[in-house]
Amino acid sequence: MRTSQQTSGVAAGIGSYFLWGLLPLYFVVLGTTGPWEIVSWRILWSLVLCVGILAVTKQLRSTLALLRDPTLLWYTLAAGVFIYINWQFYIIANLTGHIVEASLGYFINPLVTILLGVLVLGEKLRPLQWVAMGFAAVAVTILVAGYGQFPWFAFVLAGSFAIYGLFKNRLGGRLNATQSLTIETAWLVPLALVFVSVEAVTGSLNFGAGDVWSTVLLIGLGPVTAIPLLLFGYAASKVPLSWMGFMQYVAPTLQFLIGVFVMNEPMPPIRLLGFVLVWAGLMILMFDAIARNRRKTG
């Protein structure tokens, strides 16, 4: 039974990251819709879907009861702010020809998370982690040269998601994936309504403006957001965390391939060298994690 559960967990985990990896194609198809409207509908339809799931699974009342905890409210508000920043910059990157740079953000996210642990939580780096950070520093220098400018999209995405993870960690598992996304998106509803209203007043709102296909795709942002998250939540409960660490690179790898081979974004040798150094740093991190896990279990 345990093997069966792990197999289904691995399938769910790979499925979640595979779907996240294909997101650039979804947003490119929505290219006639502005990034602010896309994020607004992503918030609103995700909330509708999540509330529906909570109602069907009879978790709605228990979720509402959690709202009495002021600490939980503040952490979910902070998480909501940073996931909004992440979503907004990710979609802007996808619609402005920066898919490869966005993928870099998710490749370096583990390194930024480690740095955040040092700066905020006072954690100490192990020797191999220092080596990995050194690779990352050299890679950033090379990428700045390769791009001709600092890769802001990559670092905003990596930083916002790392801080989002920090606040989620502070929640201490008191919310499941659906409950957390429900409350986070509920906080963002006023902002989404403002953006949708502005788009409507200026006549640039795509939703319901005659293009049925665009409207369907905008409604689809709800399941496109929630389904990978639910698969991820299931996987995280069935397989070791170290396995999830390996699987997380499926998404940025697909995004990288889409950017280079589908969207034909430039990949000169110096930029490729920067990515290779980032990947080398990640390999060192994974080796360190495996070795540490063996020492603990051995």
N, C-alpha and C positions, 0 to 999 in steps of 0.2 A: 504493500500500500504506500509505504514511504517512497519507494522508487517511482511509483506511478504518480504520486503527488509532485515529486521533483521534476519528472518529465513534463507534466502539464505546466508546472511553474516556469521551467525553462522556455517552453513554447510560448507561454503568455509574455514572458520578459522579452524574448526576441521579437515577438509580435508588436509589443508596445514601442520598442525602439525602432523597428522597421517602419511603423506608421509615422512616428515622429520624423524619421529620416526622409519620408516622402512628402512632408508638409510643404517644402518649397514649390513643388509642382502644383499643389492645390492653390497656393497664394498667387502663383504666376497666372493661373487660369482666371483668377479674380482680378487680374491686372487693371481692368477698367474701373475697379472700385478703389477708392483711396484708402491708404493704410489706417487712417483714423476711423473710418466707417467699418473696416474689416474688424479691427480690435473691438469696437463697440458691440457689433453683433456677436462676436466671439464671447464677450462677457454675458450679454443678455441671453443668448440661446444656451450657453453652458449652464447658466443659472436655472433656466426652465427645465432642461433635461435632468440636472442634478436633483432639483426639488421633486420631479416626477419619480426618479429612482428612489429617493428617500421615502416618498409616499407609498410606493409599491412594496418596498422592503420593510415598511412600518418602522422607519427610523426618524420620521419627521418630528414627532413629539420629543424624543430624546435629544435630537439636535437642537430644537428650540430651547430645551431646558439648559443646554450648555451655554446659552447666551447670557445666563445670569452671572457667569464668571468674568469679572472685568479684566483679569490678566489674559485670559483666553481671547477676549475681544481685542485687546491691544495687539497681541501677537498675530492674530489673523488679519487685523488691519495692516500691520507692517508687512506681513507676507503678501497681502493683496497689492500693496503699493509696488513692491519689488517684482512681483510676477507681471503686473501691468507694464512696468518699465521694460521687462524682458520681452513680453509679447509685442509691444509697440516697436521697439528697436529691431526685433527679429523680422517683423513684417516689412518695415521700411527697408531693411537690408535686402530682403528677398525681392522687393519691387524696384530696387535701384541698382541691380547688378552686383550685389555684394554677398552672394550666397556662399562663396568659398570663404570669405572673411567671417561670415556668421558661423560656418562650420568650425573655423579656428577657435571661436569663442567657446564652443562646447568641448573641443579637444583640451583647451587649457583650463577648463572649469575645475578639474580636480586639483590642479596646481594652485589656482586662486583660492580654492577652499582650504587647502593646507596653509597657505599664507595667512588667510583670515583666522585660522585657528591659532597661529602664532601671535598675530597682532591683537586679537580680541580676547581669546581664551587663555593666552599665556602658555600654549603648548610648545614643546621643544621638538625640533626636527631630528630625526635619525640621520646618520651619515649618508645613506643612499638618497634620502629625501633632499638633503642639501645638494647632492650631485644633480638630481632631477631639476631642482630649482635653478641650478647653474645652467643646465641645458636650455631651460625656458628663457632665462635672461639673454643668452646668446642668440636664441631663436628670435626673440622680440627685436633685438638690434638688427638682425638680418632682414626681418620682415618689414621693419620701418624703411630700410634701404630699398627693399623690393617693391613696396607700395608707394614709396616716395613720400609717405606720411605715416603718422602713428595709426595703427589699425583700431580706431575707436570703437567700431561696431563689435569687434571681437571682445574687447575688454569690457565694454558696457554689458554685453550679454553674459560673459563669464562672471563678472562682478555681481550683477543683479541676481543671477541664479544662485551664486554662492551665498549671498546675503539672504535670499529667499530660503535656502536650505537651512541656514542658521536659525531663522525664526521658526521654521517648521520643527527643527530639533528642539527648540525651547518649548514647543507644545507638548513634548514628552509622550507622544502617541495617544493623547486623549481624544483625538479625532481620527476617523478613518478617512480614506482618500476622498470619498464622495462628500462627507460632512465638511471636510476642510475646504474643498473647492467651492462648495455651496456658500459658505460664509465669506470666503475671500472674494468671490464674484459679487456677492450681495453688497459688500462694501463699495465695489466699483460701479454699481448700477447708476448712481447719480452722474458720475463722470461720463459714462456711456450715453446716457440720455441727453446730456448737454451736447456731445459731439454729433449725435444723430439729429438733434434739433437744429444745430447750426447747418449741417449738410442739407437738411430739408428746406430751411429758410433760403439758403443760397442756391437751391435748385440742383445740387450735385449729389443728392441721395440716390443710390442705385437700387436700393431695396424697394421692390414694388413699382419701379419706374418704367415698366413695360418689358424689360428683359427678364423673362421667366427663368431662364437658366441661371442668371446671376442671383436672382432671389432665392432659388433652390440651393445654390452653393452657399449663400450667406446663412440660410437656415441650417445647412449642414455643418457649419462651424461648431455647433453645439456638440454633436456626436464626435466630430473630428477632434475636438478638445478633450472630451470626457472619456471616450473609449480607450485611447492609449493609457490614460491615467488609471483607469480601472484595471486594465490588464497589468499595469505596473504594480498596482497595489496587491493584486492577487499573487503575482510572481514574488514580490518581496516577502510575502508570508509563507512561501513554499520552498524557496531555495536560499542557500547561504548568501550573505551580503557580498562576499568576495566574488561570487559568480555574477551578481548584478553589476559589480565593478567592471568585469570583463565585457559584459553585454552592452554597457552604456555607450561604447564606442561604435556600435552599429549605426546609430542615428547620425553623428557627424560625418562618418565615413560615407554614408549614402548622400548626405548633403554636399560633401566635397565632390563626389563623383558627378552629381547632378549639375553642380556649378561649372565644373570643368568640361564635361562631355555632352551635356544637354544644353546648357545655357552658353557654352563656349566662352566662359570667363577666362582671361589670360592667366597663364601659369608659367612665367619665365623661370629659368633655372635658379636664380637667386631666391625667388619666393618659394620654390619647391624645396630648396635647401632649408629654409626656415621651418617649413612643415615637417621635414625629415627630422630635424633636431627636436621639435615638439614631440613627435612620435617616439623618438629615442628616450626622451625624458619620461614619457608615459610607460614605456617598457621597463624602465628602471623602477618606477613606482610600483608597477605590478609585480615585478620580481621581489621587491622589498616586502610587499604585502603578503606574497605567498610564503616567503621565508619566515616572516614573523608569525604567520598563522601556523606553520609547521612547528615552530618552537613552542607555541602555546599548546598545541594538541599533542606534541611529542613528549 
